[in-house]
Amino acid sequence: MKCIFKTGLALLLALAGIAAAAQSPVMIHSHNDYRQTAPFWEAYSQKVHSIEADVFLKGGELLVGHDREELSEDMTFRSLYVEPLVTLFSRNGGRAWKDSDQVLQLMVELKSAGSPTLDAVVKLLSEWPDVFDPSVNENAVRVVITGNVPAPSAFDKYPEFISFDGSFAFEYTSGQLERVALISANFAGYSQWNGKGSIIPEEAVLIAEAVEKAHVMGKPVRFWNAPEGVTVYYTFYDMGIDYINSDHPEACATFFSDFGNKNFMIGTAGTRNEGVTGTKKLDKTTRDFAGFRNEKLQLSKKIMIIRKNTPQGLI
């Protein structure tokens, strides 16, 4: 069993190089990452921007899980997330990915009492400042605390390498806002959209206002409790939502890996990716046709799109 698991990890690491070939036009956040088949490694192999771990402090140990009932002594924050990152930084010359300057964000959701749990997180991560402290290593993992976040007035009680998940509920001072890494909001507070068809226009206005508010604050925005799927990916990208909150990081990363080949402007080669776009079905006439050069692909004229009103909104 151990041999099979190690082989799987090796394959995931090899796939990381493939996933890294194209920079995603959005930041992908691996939500509840510990529920993946291979926690941390699946999201890491897709080169996502952010990975989330929910932690409880139990018996002096930080355990990972969504609820207390599912906690297991072998699912520790140290073994699942911290130690792999320490190993990778040692192997990759002080960065998350050897072939990239992209910085990884580790979002730690405090599920048990905030202050003791956060103190335990700080104590653990402080053992490796070259991995978790940007003042020591500019490529260090950015640590963001969410969940039972301390009051903004208490932000300065924690080391500078600790940032916090922000909320529209607070009016931050300029000093407090510097410690906020992003603004997160419950999607259900803005829309009941299920990810099919289009968002109701009135709800789309509310979402757009929230995005604008976060951007005026100088922060990226993330909506949790949102639907997921191809239509959502397109819609959130078009609305300028910075983070895609994903429970399926591999599918999300795959979708955005060739996003340039899905979006074109008339008369412009809009692809972000080099290479060839081919076809899976070939006949005698096209069997020697390798495909279209991505950098040459462009839209030459408008395409008619017909929309109609339905009870679920525009489709």
Secondary structure, DSSP 8 states (H G I E B T S, - for coil): -HHHHHHHHHHHHHHHHHHTTS--SSEEEETTGGGSSSTTHHHHHTT-SEEEEEEEEETTEEEE-SSGGG--TT-BHIIIIIHHHHHHHHHTTSSSSTT-----EEEEEE-S-HHHHHHHHHHHHTT-HHHH-TTT-TTS-EEEEEES---GGGGGGS-TTEEEEE-TT----HHHHHTEEEEEEEGGGT----SSS---HHHHHHHHHHHHHHHHTT--EEEES---SHHHHHHHHHTT--EEEES-HHHHHHHHHTGGGT--BBTB------SEE--S---TTTTT---EEGGG--B-S-------EETTEE-
